[in-house]
């Protein structure tokens, strides 16, 4: 099981990249992970794999290959959705929606004769859009390892 100290919130950056690599490519050996992610040494890949094993996100099979624990996947990747071959933050869809809404309300404010209600809607949309884009950037930074 996942320990409290290595919860999903503590798995980010290269460790999260290693987990996604093993999840995407299936059973992988240490050198495959190292080469696939472009790590300079096998010990760096080993460090991240060990961290994931201690947290319960990865297991080793009989042949010594690393396999993702699919039971732990939902908690680790709950902030992300798969779109094609990419992992994107869930908030991205809402951020795009509210960005389009802002563009629409801005257009309406510039072309409408009655502008009073449009300003309130635009202000609300700007606030919501800012919050969603903040969450998208935060989730992407977590995925690539920037704190």
KASULBEL-V275309 format. One record per pair of residues at least 12 apart in sequence whose C-alpha atoms are under 6 Angstrom apart, sorted by the first residue. I is the first residue (numbers start at 1). J is the second residue. Records with the same first field share a line. If there is no record, write none. Layout:
BEGIN
I->J + J
END
This chain:
BEGIN
1->56
2->55 + 56
3->55
6->55
8->76
12->142 + 143 + 145
13->142 + 143 + 144 + 145
15->48
22->68
23->68
27->65 + 66 + 67
28->65 + 66
29->65
57->69 + 72
89->136 + 139
91->136
92->136
95->129 + 132 + 133
98->129
102->122 + 125
105->122
END
